[in-house]
């Protein structure tokens, strides 16, 4: 079976799908959106040297550009974890047929490369190389430089595929990579190593010695072979079907001692780690913890406490926003069955609230290490944490009672807007920028500590009255229960 046959099947599958018209319209809109982004980025690549000369006179544009290449690929690797999906399920129907495994592997590798995140670097590196590097270093060095860049792009691609496949069997692979990147960035922040200097030395050296492009090319080939061999050894139907995943799901016996609430939290944890979309949101909540390295130093230097509070709110409370907006929709495929049992909605909502508090507390504890950057971060993160669990959690649960849309858990969260309506966008803006606006006004007109104490007090009040609030939320759910059930039945 040839590659063209596989691609033809994918084409027919798209057009024969029940929602082909909606999918086509969405693809056209996204295509126009991506095209505009690519044009803007290409323009930036051309204008970048002139912008550098204007804003940073005396700086060599090539040295400055090369000094950030390592940052680009590290951030790109983290972005790929969230944005790139594994295409393995697209060949599941072929595994029972008499088709060469090498043909399927060839199709999977080509299929995985078709992604906007792999196309984007072409619009960054090519214009800059033609406008700046070509006149300074000549055609040979420019071509070798571009070969190196694209080799690193493909290395990131196949490395991401390999880590994600390994993470299916053991999620510690993903967390180990995130921890490694965090440690490297921490070492860079505390001046133990310098990404900028190392990056500039490596890639300027490559321009002086173009034959060194063999090294990134060899790294990309090794990563491809590693990924390909792993995929070849696991390309069996029992490795892909969901029934196998159910048999190896974890048991959370520690939660059993907490009765019905512990059992409900255990079911939520199983739902998260068995399904692609909620698992993607948890991964995103872990990746977002690294944002402090990117934004905290900048706003600490300028004394912009409002922006520090905004990012503290995102870092410590993103899970509440992302997971909570679909609070009931996560069980939409079997919600009718759930409601046929005598479920105590007060306990159900309390279990969700305690899950929010637990995850948010873990994020807060990990993010507390940012206090080494400056003492101001600690009170700001405490205020953001208390507000997230004491106010935002209840606002999110309330908004979820108005979400009547069915949710497909098997799809990734990246670029997936199923179940998201105007109310979800409004809720996200409210819980993010509402407290930020209050903090800004209090900090500007009264003082820093007044803003910290006021925001923290709102969270503490919410926690103090959590029982009454949960009872009220259960009443709100019962008012709209039948609308929620009716909405979940529409697939």
C-alpha positions in Angstrom: 0.0 0.0 0.0 1.6 3.3 -1.1 1.7 6.6 0.7 -0.7 8.2 -1.9 -3.3 5.5 -1.1 -3.2 6.3 2.6 -3.5 10.1 1.8 -6.4 9.4 -0.5 -8.2 7.5 2.3 -7.6 10.4 4.6 -9.1 12.8 2.0 -12.2 10.6 1.6 -12.6 10.2 5.3 -12.7 14.0 5.7 -15.3 14.6 3.0 -17.5 11.7 4.0 -17.6 12.7 7.6 -21.0 13.7 9.0 -19.8 17.2 9.9 -17.7 17.7 6.7 -19.3 21.1 5.9 -18.6 22.4 9.4 -15.1 21.0 9.3 -14.4 22.6 5.9 -15.6 26.0 7.1 -13.5 25.8 10.2 -10.4 24.7 8.1 -10.9 27.6 5.7 -11.2 30.1 8.6 -8.1 28.6 10.3 -6.3 28.6 6.9 -6.9 32.3 6.4 -5.9 33.0 10.0 -2.6 31.0 9.6 -1.9 32.7 6.3 -2.1 36.2 7.9 0.1 35.0 10.8 2.7 33.6 8.3 2.7 36.9 6.3 3.2 38.9 9.4 6.0 36.7 10.7 7.7 36.7 7.3 7.5 40.5 7.4 9.0 40.5 10.8 11.9 38.3 9.6 12.7 40.8 6.9 12.3 43.9 9.1 13.9 42.4 12.2 17.5 43.6 11.5 16.3 47.2 10.9 14.2 47.1 14.1 17.3 45.8 16.0 19.4 48.6 14.6 16.8 51.2 15.5 16.0 50.0 19.0 19.5 48.6 19.9 22.1 50.6 18.1 25.5 49.0 18.2 24.1 45.4 18.5 25.0 43.0 15.7 21.6 41.6 14.4 23.1 38.2 13.6 24.7 37.8 17.0 21.5 38.9 18.8 19.4 36.5 16.6 21.6 33.6 17.2 21.7 34.2 20.9 18.0 33.4 21.2 17.9 30.2 19.0 18.2 27.8 21.9 15.3 29.6 23.7 13.2 29.3 20.5 13.7 25.5 20.3 13.2 24.9 24.1 10.0 26.9 24.1 9.0 25.2 20.8 9.4 21.8 22.4 7.1 22.8 25.2 4.6 24.2 22.7 4.6 20.9 20.8 3.6 18.9 23.8 0.4 20.9 23.9 -0.3 21.5 20.2 0.9 18.3 18.4 -1.3 15.2 18.5 -0.1 11.7 17.9 -1.4 10.4 14.6 -1.3 6.8 15.6 -5.1 6.2 15.7 -5.4 7.2 12.0 -3.8 3.8 11.0 -5.7 1.7 13.5 -8.1 0.3 10.8 -5.2 -0.9 8.7 -3.6 -3.0 11.5 -5.9 -5.9 10.8 -5.1 -5.9 7.1 -2.3 -7.5 5.2 -0.3 -4.2 4.8 3.4 -3.8 5.2 4.3 -2.2 8.6 7.0 -0.1 6.8 4.3 1.5 4.6 2.2 2.4 7.7 5.3 3.8 9.4 6.1 5.9 6.3 2.6 7.3 6.3 2.6 8.1 10.1 5.9 10.0 9.8 4.8 12.0 6.8 1.3 12.6 8.3 2.8 13.9 11.6 5.0 16.4 9.8 2.0 18.2 8.3 1.5 20.7 11.1 1.5 24.5 11.3 4.2 24.4 14.0 6.6 22.8 11.5 5.8 25.3 8.8 6.2 28.4 11.0 10.0 28.3 11.2 10.3 28.6 7.4 8.7 32.0 7.7 11.2 33.1 10.4 14.5 31.7 9.3 14.4 32.0 5.5 13.6 35.8 5.3 16.2 36.7 8.0 18.9 34.5 6.4 18.3 36.0 2.9 18.2 39.6 4.1 21.0 39.5 6.8 23.1 36.3 6.8 23.5 35.9 3.0 25.3 39.4 2.4 27.5 38.9 5.5 28.6 35.2 5.2 27.8 34.1 1.6 25.6 31.5 0.0 27.3 28.3 1.4 27.2 29.5 5.0 23.6 30.6 4.6 22.5 27.3 3.1 24.2 25.3 5.8 22.7 27.6 8.5 19.2 26.9 7.1 19.9 23.2 6.9 20.9 23.3 10.6 17.7 25.2 11.6 15.4 22.8 9.7 17.3 19.8 11.1 16.6 21.2 14.6 13.0 21.8 13.8 12.6 18.1 12.7 14.6 17.0 15.7 12.1 18.8 18.0 9.2 17.3 16.1 10.3 13.6 16.4 11.7 14.1 19.9 8.2 15.4 20.9 6.6 12.4 19.2 8.9 10.0 21.0 8.4 11.6 24.5 4.6 11.7 24.0 4.5 8.1 23.0 6.7 7.1 26.0 4.4 9.3 28.2 1.4 7.2 27.3 3.0 4.3 29.2 4.6 6.4 31.9 3.6 10.0 32.4 6.8 10.6 34.4 8.6 11.0 31.0 6.8 14.2 30.3 7.3 15.6 33.8 11.0 14.7 33.6 11.4 16.7 30.5 9.6 19.7 31.9 11.7 19.4 35.1 14.9 19.3 33.0 13.9 22.4 31.1 13.0 24.2 34.3 16.4 23.3 35.9 18.2 24.5 32.8 16.3 27.8 32.8 16.8 28.2 36.5 20.6 27.7 36.0 20.4 30.3 33.3 18.6 32.8 35.5 21.1 32.4 38.4 24.0 32.9 35.9 25.3 29.3 36.4 25.1 28.9 32.6 24.2 31.4 29.9 21.8 30.3 27.2 22.3 33.5 25.2 26.1 33.3 25.2 26.1 29.5 24.4 23.6 29.9 21.7 25.5 32.8 20.1 28.8 30.9 20.3 27.4 27.7 18.7 25.5 29.3 15.8 28.0 32.0 15.0 30.6 29.2 15.0 28.4 27.3 12.6 28.4 30.3 10.2 32.2 30.4 10.3 32.5 26.6 9.8 29.5 25.6 7.6 30.4 21.9 7.6 29.4 21.8 11.3 25.8 21.6 10.0 26.4 17.9 9.9 26.0 17.8 13.7 22.4 19.0 14.0 21.6 16.9 10.9 23.0 13.8 12.6 21.0 14.6 15.8 17.8 14.9 13.8 18.5 11.5 12.1 19.2 9.8 15.4 16.0 11.2 16.9 14.0 10.1 13.9 15.5 6.5 14.0 14.8 6.3 17.8 11.2 7.4 17.3 10.7 5.1 14.3 12.1 2.1 16.1 9.9 2.7 19.1 6.8 3.1 16.9 7.7 0.0 14.9 7.9 -2.1 18.1 4.6 -0.8 19.4 2.5 -0.7 16.2 0.0 -3.3 17.3 -3.7 -2.9 17.7 -3.7 -3.9 21.3 -1.3 -1.0 21.9 -3.8 1.5 20.5 -7.3 0.4 21.6 -8.8 2.0 24.6 -9.7 -1.2 26.3 -6.0 -1.9 27.1 -5.7 1.5 28.7 -8.6 0.7 31.0 -7.0 -2.4 32.3 -3.8 -0.6 33.4 -5.6 2.4 34.9 -4.4 3.3 38.4 -6.3 2.8 41.6 -6.5 5.6 44.2 -7.2 3.5 47.3 -5.9 6.3 49.5 -9.0 8.3 48.7 -11.4 5.5 49.7 -11.1 6.4 53.3 -12.8 9.7 52.6 -16.1 8.0 51.7 -18.2 9.2 48.7 -16.3 12.4 48.2 -13.0 10.5 48.0 -14.6 8.1 45.5 -15.8 11.0 43.3 -12.4 12.6 43.3 -10.9 9.2 42.4 -13.3 9.0 39.4 -12.2 12.5 38.3 -8.6 11.5 38.4 -9.2 8.4 36.4 -11.2 10.4 33.9 -8.3 12.9 33.6 -5.6 10.3 33.0 -7.6 8.0 30.7 -8.8 10.7 28.2 -6.8 12.9 25.9 -8.6 16.2 26.3 -8.6 16.5 30.2 -5.0 15.0 30.3 -3.9 17.8 27.8 -5.3 20.4 30.2 -3.4 19.0 33.1 -0.2 18.9 31.0 -0.8 22.6 30.1 -1.3 23.5 33.7 2.1 21.9 34.4 3.9 23.6 31.5 2.4 27.0 32.5 4.4 26.8 35.7 7.5 27.6 33.7 6.0 31.0 32.5 7.4 32.6 35.7 10.9 32.3 34.2 9.8 34.2 31.1 7.8 37.0 32.7 8.6 37.5 36.4 12.2 38.9 35.9 11.0 41.5 33.5 8.1 42.8 35.6 10.2 42.6 38.8 12.7 44.9 37.3 10.1 47.4 36.2 8.1 47.1 39.5 4.9 46.3 37.6 3.1 44.4 40.4 -0.2 44.3 38.5 1.3 42.1 35.7 3.1 40.0 38.3 -0.3 39.4 39.9 -1.9 38.5 36.5 0.7 35.8 35.8 0.6 34.6 39.4 -3.1 34.2 38.9 -2.6 32.2 35.7 0.2 30.0 37.1 -1.6 29.1 40.3 -5.2 28.9 39.0 -5.1 27.8 35.3 -6.4 24.3 36.2 -9.5 25.7 37.9 -10.3 27.8 34.8 -9.5 25.1 32.2 -10.9 22.0 33.9 -13.7 23.8 35.8 -15.4 25.4 32.8 -16.4 21.8 31.7 -17.2 20.7 35.2 -20.3 18.6 34.3 -19.5 18.2 30.6 -16.6 15.9 31.3 -19.3 13.3 32.1 -21.6 14.3 29.3 -21.4 11.0 27.5 -22.9 9.2 30.6 -24.5 12.0 32.5 -28.0 10.5 32.0 -26.8 7.4 33.8 -25.3 9.4 36.6 -28.5 11.3 37.2 -30.5 8.1 37.4 -28.7 7.3 40.6 -29.4 9.1 43.9 -26.3 11.3 43.7 -25.9 14.0 46.4 -25.1 17.1 44.3 -23.7 18.9 47.3 -21.1 16.1 47.8 -20.5 16.0 44.0 -19.7 19.8 43.8 -17.7 19.6 47.1 -15.6 16.8 45.5 -14.9 19.1 42.5 -14.0 22.0 44.8 -11.6 19.9 46.8 -10.0 18.7 43.6 -9.5 22.3 42.6 -8.0 23.2 46.0 -5.6 20.2 45.9 -4.2 20.9 42.3 -4.1 24.6 42.9 -2.2 24.0 46.2 0.4 21.9 44.4 0.9 24.5 41.7 1.3 27.2 44.4 3.9 25.1 46.3 5.9 24.5 43.1 5.6 28.2 42.0 6.8 29.3 45.5 10.4 28.7 44.3 10.0 31.9 42.2 10.4 33.7 45.6 14.1 33.4 45.1 13.8 36.0 42.3 12.3 38.6 44.6 10.4 38.6 47.9 7.5 40.6 46.3 6.5 37.4 44.4 5.6 35.5 47.6 2.8 37.8 48.8 1.5 38.2 45.3 1.3 34.5 44.7 -0.3 33.9 48.1 -3.0 36.5 47.2 -3.5 34.9 43.8 -3.7 31.4 45.3 -6.3 32.4 47.9 -8.4 34.3 45.4 -8.2 31.3 43.0 -9.5 28.7 45.5 -11.8 31.1 47.5 -13.5 33.0 44.6 -12.6 31.8 41.1 -13.4 28.1 41.9 -17.0 29.0 42.9 -17.4 31.4 39.9 -16.2 28.6 37.6 -18.6 26.0 39.1 -21.5 28.5 38.7 -20.6 29.2 35.1 -20.4 25.4 34.4 -24.1 25.1 35.3 -24.8 27.1 32.1 -22.7 24.8 29.9 -25.0 22.5 28.0 -22.7 21.3 25.3 -21.5 17.7 24.8 -17.8 17.1 25.0 -15.7 14.5 23.2 -12.9 13.4 25.6 -10.9 11.5 22.9 -9.8 14.7 21.1 -6.9 16.8 22.2 -7.5 20.2 23.9 -5.2 22.1 21.4 -7.2 24.1 18.8 -10.3 22.3 20.0 -13.2 24.7 20.7 -15.9 22.0 21.2 -18.0 22.9 24.2 -16.7 26.5 24.3 -19.2 29.2 23.9 -19.5 32.9 24.6 -20.2 32.3 28.3 -16.9 30.3 28.6 -14.9 33.2 27.1 -16.7 35.7 29.3 -16.0 33.6 32.4 -12.3 33.3 31.5 -12.0 37.1 31.1 -13.9 37.7 34.3 -11.9 35.4 36.6 -8.6 36.7 35.0 -9.0 40.4 34.5 -11.6 41.1 37.2 -9.3 40.6 40.1 -6.4 42.1 38.2 -8.4 45.3 37.7 -9.2 45.5 41.4 -5.5 44.8 42.3 -4.4 47.5 39.9 -6.7 50.2 41.3 -5.9 49.4 45.0 -2.2 49.2 44.3 -2.2 52.5 42.4 -4.4 54.6 44.7 -3.9 53.1 48.1 -0.8 50.8 48.2 0.8 47.4 47.5 -0.1 45.8 50.9 -3.7 47.1 50.7 -4.1 45.3 47.4 -2.5 42.1 48.7 -4.6 42.0 51.9 -7.9 42.9 50.0 -7.5 40.2 47.4 -6.4 37.7 50.0 -9.4 38.6 52.2 -11.9 37.9 49.4 -10.4 34.4 49.0 -10.4 33.7 52.8 -14.1 34.9 53.0 -15.0 32.5 50.2 -13.2 29.6 51.9 -14.9 30.4 55.2 -18.4 30.3 53.7 -17.6 27.4 51.3 -20.4 25.2 52.7 -23.1 27.8 52.1 -21.8 28.6 48.7 -21.6 24.9 47.7 -25.3 24.4 48.9 -26.3 27.4 46.8 -24.4 26.0 43.8 -26.2 22.6 44.2 -29.5 24.5 44.0 -28.4 26.3 40.9 -27.5 23.0 39.3 -30.9 21.5 40.1 -32.6 24.5 38.6 -30.8 23.9 35.2 -30.3 20.1 35.5 -32.8 19.2 32.7 -31.4 21.8 30.3 -27.9 20.3 30.9 -29.2 16.8 30.3 -31.0 17.9 27.1 -27.9 19.6 25.8 -25.6 16.7 26.5 -27.8 14.4 24.4 -27.1 16.5 21.3 -24.0 15.0 19.8 
